[in-house]
């Protein structure tokens, strides 16, 4: 018994120690990145770049898997990162982070990453420009992914070339080069032989390499994996030989705009202008930060698709809408005909908006037909913000606005935040109900009264958890030690996300300090689990939720809309 106790204590203190080391490394990494941003440039292979690499290796995030193993390439992490960076970035030695500086006015074709809405431009064979519109969090996110990419590139170089003064390529790399150059047509058997050499080079099994080959490639570019590995090694070699050194630059305009709410102010002013134009600016307002489909589908889906509400929420129908574009288009067309106002964001914030006048919305054929709603409230749904951008957009949105010489206060009745998050206590698809947000790396904490409760999510299929949540500086920087520390110590954290503390900070400032909005608003926070970063095979790099995300998404939407509609329902006179 005593031995078991001593063993548990040792494990606790070891985890605690590693968690502290990780926390310190994350703080130092962000300070270093901020310093390099204001400096204006750095070389990934220089002193500053090596410092960032060293810190990232110390953190050793779960999402980057085998990053710290020198003879094994991390394939899932590579897929995750390249889905968020522009195609072809592995070929470029010079990467420039810019603001919206008018590149779309030239002849450059924008390159939009598969999993991030950001415009990127290939300036020439050497340089890639990446537009940063979402603030510091996006800069840190990009730099973290690039640092991982450089670590993997240098691995390829060390495995593919004999490290002497001539850097002679290995036989495996020569075969990879043949495939990439495409001068010879490979038969299926020859391609498989090339894949065997590739798997040997990157330290992976043939099966893992074949799966990665199929995942990276498509009909237009089947050999993409070969090209990525080849170019990573080639660009790294040129840097080592100092024939073309890698550099990262930050434009002067970007440095000038970051932190000044440049895009957030433009975005918020447009929203307020549309509210004013439609005479909705003096109505009670419910703000929801969420996806662009679930609220719309629940309020308009049945009528748009000629379905009868059967008093049970039809999650199967919402799954079909999510899966079929023609159904999504029908619902969108019907909603616009019924008065939904859609704002296609042109401010640069990348946040679209829907405005719904509930006084014009027929609830009879919806899951809310049992609520005797009789108000004239307005719902504003806006798309997900990213990290620190959440404070910027919410802070600007809640400010009073001026029109024709008069100043108007926003009549905010509630703010609801729903989204995806990493869960610590459960699995993919489960629901998290936060009671507070704790900002990682600081003692900043934001307790609040959540209008959503655990009892709202009693369901046979889904699990729900209630407790504090960590607002992290970046989802790609978390490791098992720091996450276990947050979960198992007295923090008792149930999950992690990137925006909660930023939203709550803006709400508290507006309602309790600056008095831009009434202090009696209610807030609803709920997240569904897109991943479990503590569970092997369930991290973000292992893929998304797919249709399994439908039920938790719509269950949270259902509860938020119920709270909103109940706050404005008709009072039924008591019988005498």
Secondary structure, 3 states (H helix, E strand, C coil): CHHHHHHHHHHHHHHHHHHHHHHHHHHHHHHHHHHHHHHCEECCCCHHHHHHHHHHHHHCCHHHCCCCCCCCCCHHHHHHHHCCCCCCHHHCCEEEEECCCCHHHCCCCEEECCCCCCEEEECCCCEEEEECCCCHHHHHHHHHHHHHHHHHHHHHHHHHEECCCCCEECHHHHHHHHHHHCCCCCCHHHHHHHHHHHHHHHCCCHHHHHHHHHHHCCCCCCCHHHHHHHHHHHHHHHHHCCCCCCEEEECHHHHHHCCCCHHHHHHHHHHHHHHHHCCCCCCCEEEEECCCCHHHHHHHHHHHCCCCCCCCCCHHHHHHHHHCHHHHHHHHHHHHHCCCEEECCCCCCCCCEEEEEHHHCCCCCCCCCCCCECCCCEEEEECCCCCCHHHHHHHHHCCCEEECCEEECCCEEEEEEEEEEEECCCCCCCEEEEEEEEECCCCCEEECCECCCHHHHCCCCCCEEEEEEEECCCHHHCCHHHHHHHHHCCCCCCEEECCHHHHHHHHHHHHHHCCCCCCCCEEEEEEEEEECCCCCCCCHHHCCCHHHHHHHHHHHHHHHHHHHHHCCECCCCCCC
